[in-house]
């Protein structure tokens, strides 16, 4: 009996990309193996969206870098509300505002890093501490002052504007879990905003995307971020008027990034 699976001449291209190409076919349908792989990837993406952030582990990791952390949360009281009400994820809860106010007048800093779960806490658990461990020493060696690191749950990108203003930071960089793709449930984004304050929109920030082991490396992402931060401080702006013209680091890491990402 002949094999019902139709061979695909493009099969060798699958070794060049994680995209779902050259899957073959069984009659008019997908073969069983690619169909099951799709279902598994979909389940992993859903898990990433609903996975609760391990805040205590992040606090330990941040402390290990010699940085202070502050645990905050957004105005979205639950994950279900967070997914249905993006607006609540863009602002702090009343309790978190009081927690920041109780610290007294902030000591101004050049940059504040905000670690936010976003749509993939798995991405933050996998990448946030490792990336901070790469970029913070580079900044400190260049004379940048780094503020305390808020760890925020149920958070969207814009929550960094309110936090950055409260910490008197010239720049805020939000590390956030990006919307999971079917081949990338662990992708972290970096959002950079000059003179953060509530009310800013996406055109006022820059984004470096796909920071993860299988995407943009920590070293390459730190290199790009350093360029953007130095230019932002020199020109006193971020967003659509600031383009990434950093030279690419030598090596195989050529994963793409975006200048800004609408809808986080």
ABEGO torsion letter per residue (X at the ends): XBBABBBBAAAAAAAABABBBGAEBBEABBBAAAAAAAAAAAAAAAAAAABBBBAAAAAAAAAAAGBBBBBBBBABABAAAAAABAAAAABBBAAAAAAAAAAEBBBBBABBBBBBAEABAAAAAAAAAAAAAAAAAAAAAAGBBBBBBBBBBGBBAAAAAAAAAAAGBABBBBBBBBBBBAABAABBBBBBBBGBBBGBBAAABBBBBGBBAABBBAAAAAAAAAAAAAAAAAAGBBEAABBBABBBBBEABABBBBABBBGX
